[in-house]
Amino acid sequence: MNTITEDQRLARRDQSADTAIAARAGEYLTFKLGDEEYGIDILRVQEIRSYEQPTRIANAPAYLKGVINLRGVIVPIVDLRVRLGCAQAEYTAFTVVIVLNLGARVVGAVVDSVSDVLELPAAAIRPAPPMAGHGADHGYLTGIGSVGERMLILMDIEALLTGPDMGLPGADR
């Protein structure tokens, strides 16, 4: 009879976490929301545009600012500050919309500013800390990246913007 010791179970879990982190190594577009810096997979980014007031949609959730017409494609614009429950921000000259390809959907994400594109090796990424309680879903957090003194909150932007509460059907997952 094969029994797995607690040490073996923990070693397997650590190895599984290391494999998952290695899979997240790559290039990230970094942006700011307030004082926090976030990173998303650069391969999801179609373009970065200056913020323009979208056409409002009646009875839409607060985080859905409206839609824009981007070369014939109607693109929903989501304010990430509101979506993540952060304080409201003023839209300034630095405010931009990151246009994202999320499966079969194109979605715009409003952020305070875009910083740069960074390549993060697996050694620079740590697992996201477990967060429980208060009914919050943090399943979109993929890890914490470290670059010098900077800490980046790495997120799966597709998981954040195509969840069932987003009302954006059609994303291929």
PyMOL CGO cylinders between C-alpha atoms (Angstrom):
from pymol import cmd
from pymol.cgo import CYLINDER

trace = [
    CYLINDER, 0.00, 0.00, 0.00, 1.39, 3.38, -1.04, 0.3, 1, 1, 1, 1, 1, 1,
    CYLINDER, 1.39, 3.38, -1.04, 0.93, 6.10, 1.50, 0.3, 1, 1, 1, 1, 1, 1,
    CYLINDER, 0.93, 6.10, 1.50, 2.14, 9.61, 0.87, 0.3, 1, 1, 1, 1, 1, 1,
    CYLINDER, 2.14, 9.61, 0.87, 3.77, 11.35, 3.77, 0.3, 1, 1, 1, 1, 1, 1,
    CYLINDER, 3.77, 11.35, 3.77, 2.96, 14.94, 4.67, 0.3, 1, 1, 1, 1, 1, 1,
    CYLINDER, 2.96, 14.94, 4.67, 6.44, 15.99, 3.47, 0.3, 1, 1, 1, 1, 1, 1,
    CYLINDER, 6.44, 15.99, 3.47, 5.86, 14.34, 0.08, 0.3, 1, 1, 1, 1, 1, 1,
    CYLINDER, 5.86, 14.34, 0.08, 2.46, 16.01, -0.24, 0.3, 1, 1, 1, 1, 1, 1,
    CYLINDER, 2.46, 16.01, -0.24, 3.95, 19.42, 0.54, 0.3, 1, 1, 1, 1, 1, 1,
    CYLINDER, 3.95, 19.42, 0.54, 6.82, 18.84, -1.88, 0.3, 1, 1, 1, 1, 1, 1,
    CYLINDER, 6.82, 18.84, -1.88, 4.35, 17.97, -4.64, 0.3, 1, 1, 1, 1, 1, 1,
    CYLINDER, 4.35, 17.97, -4.64, 2.29, 21.07, -3.89, 0.3, 1, 1, 1, 1, 1, 1,
    CYLINDER, 2.29, 21.07, -3.89, 5.43, 23.26, -3.97, 0.3, 1, 1, 1, 1, 1, 1,
    CYLINDER, 5.43, 23.26, -3.97, 6.54, 21.67, -7.25, 0.3, 1, 1, 1, 1, 1, 1,
    CYLINDER, 6.54, 21.67, -7.25, 3.07, 22.27, -8.71, 0.3, 1, 1, 1, 1, 1, 1,
    CYLINDER, 3.07, 22.27, -8.71, 3.19, 25.93, -7.62, 0.3, 1, 1, 1, 1, 1, 1,
    CYLINDER, 3.19, 25.93, -7.62, 6.70, 26.31, -9.10, 0.3, 1, 1, 1, 1, 1, 1,
    CYLINDER, 6.70, 26.31, -9.10, 5.49, 24.84, -12.42, 0.3, 1, 1, 1, 1, 1, 1,
    CYLINDER, 5.49, 24.84, -12.42, 2.51, 27.21, -12.49, 0.3, 1, 1, 1, 1, 1, 1,
    CYLINDER, 2.51, 27.21, -12.49, 4.75, 30.21, -11.80, 0.3, 1, 1, 1, 1, 1, 1,
    CYLINDER, 4.75, 30.21, -11.80, 7.23, 29.18, -14.49, 0.3, 1, 1, 1, 1, 1, 1,
    CYLINDER, 7.23, 29.18, -14.49, 4.33, 29.04, -16.92, 0.3, 1, 1, 1, 1, 1, 1,
    CYLINDER, 4.33, 29.04, -16.92, 3.58, 32.70, -16.06, 0.3, 1, 1, 1, 1, 1, 1,
    CYLINDER, 3.58, 32.70, -16.06, 7.10, 33.92, -16.81, 0.3, 1, 1, 1, 1, 1, 1,
    CYLINDER, 7.10, 33.92, -16.81, 7.03, 36.25, -19.81, 0.3, 1, 1, 1, 1, 1, 1,
    CYLINDER, 7.03, 36.25, -19.81, 6.37, 39.82, -20.88, 0.3, 1, 1, 1, 1, 1, 1,
    CYLINDER, 6.37, 39.82, -20.88, 3.87, 41.95, -18.99, 0.3, 1, 1, 1, 1, 1, 1,
    CYLINDER, 3.87, 41.95, -18.99, 2.37, 45.35, -19.72, 0.3, 1, 1, 1, 1, 1, 1,
    CYLINDER, 2.37, 45.35, -19.72, 2.45, 47.27, -16.46, 0.3, 1, 1, 1, 1, 1, 1,
    CYLINDER, 2.45, 47.27, -16.46, -0.03, 49.96, -15.50, 0.3, 1, 1, 1, 1, 1, 1,
    CYLINDER, -0.03, 49.96, -15.50, -1.12, 51.93, -12.46, 0.3, 1, 1, 1, 1, 1, 1,
    CYLINDER, -1.12, 51.93, -12.46, -4.37, 52.12, -10.60, 0.3, 1, 1, 1, 1, 1, 1,
    CYLINDER, -4.37, 52.12, -10.60, -3.84, 54.64, -7.81, 0.3, 1, 1, 1, 1, 1, 1,
    CYLINDER, -3.84, 54.64, -7.81, -0.61, 53.80, -6.02, 0.3, 1, 1, 1, 1, 1, 1,
    CYLINDER, -0.61, 53.80, -6.02, -0.61, 50.15, -7.06, 0.3, 1, 1, 1, 1, 1, 1,
    CYLINDER, -0.61, 50.15, -7.06, 1.11, 48.73, -10.12, 0.3, 1, 1, 1, 1, 1, 1,
    CYLINDER, 1.11, 48.73, -10.12, -0.37, 45.82, -12.04, 0.3, 1, 1, 1, 1, 1, 1,
    CYLINDER, -0.37, 45.82, -12.04, 0.87, 43.56, -14.81, 0.3, 1, 1, 1, 1, 1, 1,
    CYLINDER, 0.87, 43.56, -14.81, -1.04, 41.75, -17.55, 0.3, 1, 1, 1, 1, 1, 1,
    CYLINDER, -1.04, 41.75, -17.55, 0.14, 39.38, -20.28, 0.3, 1, 1, 1, 1, 1, 1,
    CYLINDER, 0.14, 39.38, -20.28, 1.35, 41.52, -23.19, 0.3, 1, 1, 1, 1, 1, 1,
    CYLINDER, 1.35, 41.52, -23.19, -0.09, 38.99, -25.65, 0.3, 1, 1, 1, 1, 1, 1,
    CYLINDER, -0.09, 38.99, -25.65, -3.63, 40.06, -24.62, 0.3, 1, 1, 1, 1, 1, 1,
    CYLINDER, -3.63, 40.06, -24.62, -2.97, 43.71, -25.56, 0.3, 1, 1, 1, 1, 1, 1,
    CYLINDER, -2.97, 43.71, -25.56, -4.14, 44.92, -28.96, 0.3, 1, 1, 1, 1, 1, 1,
    CYLINDER, -4.14, 44.92, -28.96, -3.36, 48.62, -28.51, 0.3, 1, 1, 1, 1, 1, 1,
    CYLINDER, -3.36, 48.62, -28.51, -3.25, 51.50, -26.05, 0.3, 1, 1, 1, 1, 1, 1,
    CYLINDER, -3.25, 51.50, -26.05, -5.42, 54.54, -26.70, 0.3, 1, 1, 1, 1, 1, 1,
    CYLINDER, -5.42, 54.54, -26.70, -5.98, 57.85, -24.99, 0.3, 1, 1, 1, 1, 1, 1,
    CYLINDER, -5.98, 57.85, -24.99, -9.20, 57.97, -22.98, 0.3, 1, 1, 1, 1, 1, 1,
    CYLINDER, -9.20, 57.97, -22.98, -12.24, 59.29, -24.76, 0.3, 1, 1, 1, 1, 1, 1,
    CYLINDER, -12.24, 59.29, -24.76, -15.70, 59.51, -23.25, 0.3, 1, 1, 1, 1, 1, 1,
    CYLINDER, -15.70, 59.51, -23.25, -17.59, 56.36, -24.32, 0.3, 1, 1, 1, 1, 1, 1,
    CYLINDER, -17.59, 56.36, -24.32, -21.25, 56.24, -25.28, 0.3, 1, 1, 1, 1, 1, 1,
    CYLINDER, -21.25, 56.24, -25.28, -23.13, 55.34, -22.10, 0.3, 1, 1, 1, 1, 1, 1,
    CYLINDER, -23.13, 55.34, -22.10, -25.34, 52.25, -21.97, 0.3, 1, 1, 1, 1, 1, 1,
    CYLINDER, -25.34, 52.25, -21.97, -28.53, 52.54, -19.91, 0.3, 1, 1, 1, 1, 1, 1,
    CYLINDER, -28.53, 52.54, -19.91, -28.76, 50.33, -16.80, 0.3, 1, 1, 1, 1, 1, 1,
    CYLINDER, -28.76, 50.33, -16.80, -25.17, 49.11, -17.20, 0.3, 1, 1, 1, 1, 1, 1,
    CYLINDER, -25.17, 49.11, -17.20, -23.12, 48.25, -14.09, 0.3, 1, 1, 1, 1, 1, 1,
    CYLINDER, -23.12, 48.25, -14.09, -21.05, 51.15, -12.70, 0.3, 1, 1, 1, 1, 1, 1,
    CYLINDER, -21.05, 51.15, -12.70, -17.77, 49.65, -13.96, 0.3, 1, 1, 1, 1, 1, 1,
    CYLINDER, -17.77, 49.65, -13.96, -19.05, 49.52, -17.57, 0.3, 1, 1, 1, 1, 1, 1,
    CYLINDER, -19.05, 49.52, -17.57, -18.49, 53.10, -18.71, 0.3, 1, 1, 1, 1, 1, 1,
    CYLINDER, -18.49, 53.10, -18.71, -20.06, 52.53, -22.11, 0.3, 1, 1, 1, 1, 1, 1,
    CYLINDER, -20.06, 52.53, -22.11, -18.90, 51.59, -25.60, 0.3, 1, 1, 1, 1, 1, 1,
    CYLINDER, -18.90, 51.59, -25.60, -16.70, 53.06, -28.32, 0.3, 1, 1, 1, 1, 1, 1,
    CYLINDER, -16.70, 53.06, -28.32, -16.56, 52.37, -32.02, 0.3, 1, 1, 1, 1, 1, 1,
    CYLINDER, -16.56, 52.37, -32.02, -13.03, 51.20, -32.80, 0.3, 1, 1, 1, 1, 1, 1,
    CYLINDER, -13.03, 51.20, -32.80, -12.66, 50.90, -36.58, 0.3, 1, 1, 1, 1, 1, 1,
    CYLINDER, -12.66, 50.90, -36.58, -16.12, 49.38, -36.92, 0.3, 1, 1, 1, 1, 1, 1,
    CYLINDER, -16.12, 49.38, -36.92, -15.93, 47.18, -33.80, 0.3, 1, 1, 1, 1, 1, 1,
    CYLINDER, -15.93, 47.18, -33.80, -18.12, 48.12, -30.83, 0.3, 1, 1, 1, 1, 1, 1,
    CYLINDER, -18.12, 48.12, -30.83, -15.88, 47.83, -27.78, 0.3, 1, 1, 1, 1, 1, 1,
    CYLINDER, -15.88, 47.83, -27.78, -17.20, 47.84, -24.18, 0.3, 1, 1, 1, 1, 1, 1,
    CYLINDER, -17.20, 47.84, -24.18, -15.11, 50.07, -21.90, 0.3, 1, 1, 1, 1, 1, 1,
    CYLINDER, -15.11, 50.07, -21.90, -14.55, 48.83, -18.33, 0.3, 1, 1, 1, 1, 1, 1,
    CYLINDER, -14.55, 48.83, -18.33, -13.09, 51.09, -15.63, 0.3, 1, 1, 1, 1, 1, 1,
    CYLINDER, -13.09, 51.09, -15.63, -10.68, 48.77, -13.77, 0.3, 1, 1, 1, 1, 1, 1,
    CYLINDER, -10.68, 48.77, -13.77, -10.70, 50.99, -10.68, 0.3, 1, 1, 1, 1, 1, 1,
    CYLINDER, -10.70, 50.99, -10.68, -14.43, 50.51, -10.29, 0.3, 1, 1, 1, 1, 1, 1,
    CYLINDER, -14.43, 50.51, -10.29, -14.27, 46.82, -11.30, 0.3, 1, 1, 1, 1, 1, 1,
    CYLINDER, -14.27, 46.82, -11.30, -11.66, 46.14, -8.60, 0.3, 1, 1, 1, 1, 1, 1,
    CYLINDER, -11.66, 46.14, -8.60, -13.42, 48.21, -5.94, 0.3, 1, 1, 1, 1, 1, 1,
    CYLINDER, -13.42, 48.21, -5.94, -10.73, 50.91, -5.76, 0.3, 1, 1, 1, 1, 1, 1,
    CYLINDER, -10.73, 50.91, -5.76, -11.40, 54.57, -5.05, 0.3, 1, 1, 1, 1, 1, 1,
    CYLINDER, -11.40, 54.57, -5.05, -12.76, 56.59, -7.96, 0.3, 1, 1, 1, 1, 1, 1,
    CYLINDER, -12.76, 56.59, -7.96, -10.13, 58.41, -9.95, 0.3, 1, 1, 1, 1, 1, 1,
    CYLINDER, -10.13, 58.41, -9.95, -10.16, 61.56, -11.97, 0.3, 1, 1, 1, 1, 1, 1,
    CYLINDER, -10.16, 61.56, -11.97, -9.61, 61.06, -15.67, 0.3, 1, 1, 1, 1, 1, 1,
    CYLINDER, -9.61, 61.06, -15.67, -6.46, 62.96, -16.58, 0.3, 1, 1, 1, 1, 1, 1,
    CYLINDER, -6.46, 62.96, -16.58, -4.18, 63.32, -19.60, 0.3, 1, 1, 1, 1, 1, 1,
    CYLINDER, -4.18, 63.32, -19.60, -2.43, 60.14, -18.39, 0.3, 1, 1, 1, 1, 1, 1,
    CYLINDER, -2.43, 60.14, -18.39, -5.63, 58.06, -18.30, 0.3, 1, 1, 1, 1, 1, 1,
    CYLINDER, -5.63, 58.06, -18.30, -5.61, 55.49, -21.09, 0.3, 1, 1, 1, 1, 1, 1,
    CYLINDER, -5.61, 55.49, -21.09, -7.66, 52.62, -22.44, 0.3, 1, 1, 1, 1, 1, 1,
    CYLINDER, -7.66, 52.62, -22.44, -5.87, 49.31, -22.95, 0.3, 1, 1, 1, 1, 1, 1,
    CYLINDER, -5.87, 49.31, -22.95, -7.67, 47.54, -25.79, 0.3, 1, 1, 1, 1, 1, 1,
    CYLINDER, -7.67, 47.54, -25.79, -7.56, 43.80, -25.08, 0.3, 1, 1, 1, 1, 1, 1,
    CYLINDER, -7.56, 43.80, -25.08, -8.22, 40.68, -27.15, 0.3, 1, 1, 1, 1, 1, 1,
    CYLINDER, -8.22, 40.68, -27.15, -10.01, 38.25, -24.85, 0.3, 1, 1, 1, 1, 1, 1,
    CYLINDER, -10.01, 38.25, -24.85, -10.91, 35.20, -26.85, 0.3, 1, 1, 1, 1, 1, 1,
    CYLINDER, -10.91, 35.20, -26.85, -13.57, 36.23, -29.33, 0.3, 1, 1, 1, 1, 1, 1,
    CYLINDER, -13.57, 36.23, -29.33, -14.15, 39.60, -27.59, 0.3, 1, 1, 1, 1, 1, 1,
    CYLINDER, -14.15, 39.60, -27.59, -12.42, 42.95, -27.70, 0.3, 1, 1, 1, 1, 1, 1,
    CYLINDER, -12.42, 42.95, -27.70, -12.70, 44.90, -24.43, 0.3, 1, 1, 1, 1, 1, 1,
    CYLINDER, -12.70, 44.90, -24.43, -11.22, 48.23, -23.36, 0.3, 1, 1, 1, 1, 1, 1,
    CYLINDER, -11.22, 48.23, -23.36, -9.85, 48.64, -19.83, 0.3, 1, 1, 1, 1, 1, 1,
    CYLINDER, -9.85, 48.64, -19.83, -9.49, 52.15, -18.37, 0.3, 1, 1, 1, 1, 1, 1,
    CYLINDER, -9.49, 52.15, -18.37, -6.34, 52.58, -16.23, 0.3, 1, 1, 1, 1, 1, 1,
    CYLINDER, -6.34, 52.58, -16.23, -4.67, 55.59, -14.62, 0.3, 1, 1, 1, 1, 1, 1,
    CYLINDER, -4.67, 55.59, -14.62, -1.50, 55.25, -16.69, 0.3, 1, 1, 1, 1, 1, 1,
    CYLINDER, -1.50, 55.25, -16.69, 0.64, 52.71, -18.51, 0.3, 1, 1, 1, 1, 1, 1,
    CYLINDER, 0.64, 52.71, -18.51, 4.17, 52.23, -17.21, 0.3, 1, 1, 1, 1, 1, 1,
    CYLINDER, 4.17, 52.23, -17.21, 6.14, 49.90, -19.49, 0.3, 1, 1, 1, 1, 1, 1,
    CYLINDER, 6.14, 49.90, -19.49, 6.61, 46.37, -20.76, 0.3, 1, 1, 1, 1, 1, 1,
    CYLINDER, 6.61, 46.37, -20.76, 8.70, 44.14, -18.51, 0.3, 1, 1, 1, 1, 1, 1,
    CYLINDER, 8.70, 44.14, -18.51, 10.04, 40.65, -19.01, 0.3, 1, 1, 1, 1, 1, 1,
    CYLINDER, 10.04, 40.65, -19.01, 9.64, 38.69, -15.80, 0.3, 1, 1, 1, 1, 1, 1,
    CYLINDER, 9.64, 38.69, -15.80, 11.56, 35.46, -15.31, 0.3, 1, 1, 1, 1, 1, 1,
    CYLINDER, 11.56, 35.46, -15.31, 10.01, 32.75, -13.15, 0.3, 1, 1, 1, 1, 1, 1,
    CYLINDER, 10.01, 32.75, -13.15, 12.43, 33.66, -10.32, 0.3, 1, 1, 1, 1, 1, 1,
    CYLINDER, 12.43, 33.66, -10.32, 10.84, 37.15, -10.11, 0.3, 1, 1, 1, 1, 1, 1,
    CYLINDER, 10.84, 37.15, -10.11, 7.30, 35.82, -9.63, 0.3, 1, 1, 1, 1, 1, 1,
    CYLINDER, 7.30, 35.82, -9.63, 5.82, 34.59, -6.37, 0.3, 1, 1, 1, 1, 1, 1,
    CYLINDER, 5.82, 34.59, -6.37, 2.41, 32.97, -5.88, 0.3, 1, 1, 1, 1, 1, 1,
    CYLINDER, 2.41, 32.97, -5.88, -0.46, 35.28, -5.04, 0.3, 1, 1, 1, 1, 1, 1,
    CYLINDER, -0.46, 35.28, -5.04, -1.22, 35.09, -1.33, 0.3, 1, 1, 1, 1, 1, 1,
    CYLINDER, -1.22, 35.09, -1.33, -4.41, 33.23, -0.44, 0.3, 1, 1, 1, 1, 1, 1,
    CYLINDER, -4.41, 33.23, -0.44, -7.22, 35.68, 0.25, 0.3, 1, 1, 1, 1, 1, 1,
    CYLINDER, -7.22, 35.68, 0.25, -10.43, 34.49, 1.79, 0.3, 1, 1, 1, 1, 1, 1,
    CYLINDER, -10.43, 34.49, 1.79, -13.52, 36.02, 3.21, 0.3, 1, 1, 1, 1, 1, 1,
    CYLINDER, -13.52, 36.02, 3.21, -15.71, 39.03, 2.52, 0.3, 1, 1, 1, 1, 1, 1,
    CYLINDER, -15.71, 39.03, 2.52, -17.20, 37.33, -0.56, 0.3, 1, 1, 1, 1, 1, 1,
    CYLINDER, -17.20, 37.33, -0.56, -14.39, 38.66, -2.75, 0.3, 1, 1, 1, 1, 1, 1,
    CYLINDER, -14.39, 38.66, -2.75, -13.24, 36.59, -5.69, 0.3, 1, 1, 1, 1, 1, 1,
    CYLINDER, -13.24, 36.59, -5.69, -9.52, 37.00, -6.26, 0.3, 1, 1, 1, 1, 1, 1,
    CYLINDER, -9.52, 37.00, -6.26, -9.21, 34.17, -8.80, 0.3, 1, 1, 1, 1, 1, 1,
    CYLINDER, -9.21, 34.17, -8.80, -7.86, 36.63, -11.36, 0.3, 1, 1, 1, 1, 1, 1,
    CYLINDER, -7.86, 36.63, -11.36, -4.66, 37.16, -9.30, 0.3, 1, 1, 1, 1, 1, 1,
    CYLINDER, -4.66, 37.16, -9.30, -1.87, 35.03, -10.74, 0.3, 1, 1, 1, 1, 1, 1,
    CYLINDER, -1.87, 35.03, -10.74, 1.12, 36.18, -8.72, 0.3, 1, 1, 1, 1, 1, 1,
    CYLINDER, 1.12, 36.18, -8.72, 3.29, 38.97, -7.38, 0.3, 1, 1, 1, 1, 1, 1,
    CYLINDER, 3.29, 38.97, -7.38, 6.20, 40.10, -9.53, 0.3, 1, 1, 1, 1, 1, 1,
    CYLINDER, 6.20, 40.10, -9.53, 9.31, 41.79, -8.16, 0.3, 1, 1, 1, 1, 1, 1,
    CYLINDER, 9.31, 41.79, -8.16, 11.49, 44.08, -10.23, 0.3, 1, 1, 1, 1, 1, 1,
    CYLINDER, 11.49, 44.08, -10.23, 14.05, 45.84, -8.05, 0.3, 1, 1, 1, 1, 1, 1,
    CYLINDER, 14.05, 45.84, -8.05, 12.01, 47.78, -5.50, 0.3, 1, 1, 1, 1, 1, 1,
    CYLINDER, 12.01, 47.78, -5.50, 8.82, 47.52, -7.56, 0.3, 1, 1, 1, 1, 1, 1,
    CYLINDER, 8.82, 47.52, -7.56, 6.07, 45.03, -6.71, 0.3, 1, 1, 1, 1, 1, 1,
    CYLINDER, 6.07, 45.03, -6.71, 3.62, 44.16, -9.46, 0.3, 1, 1, 1, 1, 1, 1,
    CYLINDER, 3.62, 44.16, -9.46, 0.24, 42.57, -8.92, 0.3, 1, 1, 1, 1, 1, 1,
    CYLINDER, 0.24, 42.57, -8.92, -0.01, 40.11, -11.80, 0.3, 1, 1, 1, 1, 1, 1,
    CYLINDER, -0.01, 40.11, -11.80, -3.48, 39.33, -13.05, 0.3, 1, 1, 1, 1, 1, 1,
    CYLINDER, -3.48, 39.33, -13.05, -5.27, 37.17, -15.56, 0.3, 1, 1, 1, 1, 1, 1,
    CYLINDER, -5.27, 37.17, -15.56, -7.13, 39.98, -17.29, 0.3, 1, 1, 1, 1, 1, 1,
    CYLINDER, -7.13, 39.98, -17.29, -9.31, 37.54, -19.20, 0.3, 1, 1, 1, 1, 1, 1,
    CYLINDER, -9.31, 37.54, -19.20, -10.54, 35.93, -15.95, 0.3, 1, 1, 1, 1, 1, 1,
    CYLINDER, -10.54, 35.93, -15.95, -11.28, 39.38, -14.52, 0.3, 1, 1, 1, 1, 1, 1,
    CYLINDER, -11.28, 39.38, -14.52, -13.13, 40.77, -17.53, 0.3, 1, 1, 1, 1, 1, 1,
    CYLINDER, -13.13, 40.77, -17.53, -15.04, 37.73, -18.80, 0.3, 1, 1, 1, 1, 1, 1,
    CYLINDER, -15.04, 37.73, -18.80, -16.48, 36.35, -15.58, 0.3, 1, 1, 1, 1, 1, 1,
    CYLINDER, -16.48, 36.35, -15.58, -20.20, 35.62, -15.33, 0.3, 1, 1, 1, 1, 1, 1,
    CYLINDER, -20.20, 35.62, -15.33, -20.84, 38.91, -13.49, 0.3, 1, 1, 1, 1, 1, 1,
    CYLINDER, -20.84, 38.91, -13.49, -19.33, 40.92, -16.36, 0.3, 1, 1, 1, 1, 1, 1,
    CYLINDER, -19.33, 40.92, -16.36, -22.16, 40.30, -18.79, 0.3, 1, 1, 1, 1, 1, 1,
    CYLINDER, -22.16, 40.30, -18.79, -19.64, 39.99, -21.63, 0.3, 1, 1, 1, 1, 1, 1,
    CYLINDER, -19.64, 39.99, -21.63, -20.55, 36.66, -23.21, 0.3, 1, 1, 1, 1, 1, 1,
    CYLINDER, -20.55, 36.66, -23.21, -18.69, 35.16, -26.10, 0.3, 1, 1, 1, 1, 1, 1,
    CYLINDER, -18.69, 35.16, -26.10, -15.19, 34.95, -24.69, 0.3, 1, 1, 1, 1, 1, 1,
    CYLINDER, -15.19, 34.95, -24.69, -13.56, 31.66, -25.63, 0.3, 1, 1, 1, 1, 1, 1,
    CYLINDER, -13.56, 31.66, -25.63, -12.06, 30.25, -22.47, 0.3, 1, 1, 1, 1, 1, 1,
]
cmd.load_cgo(trace, "trace")
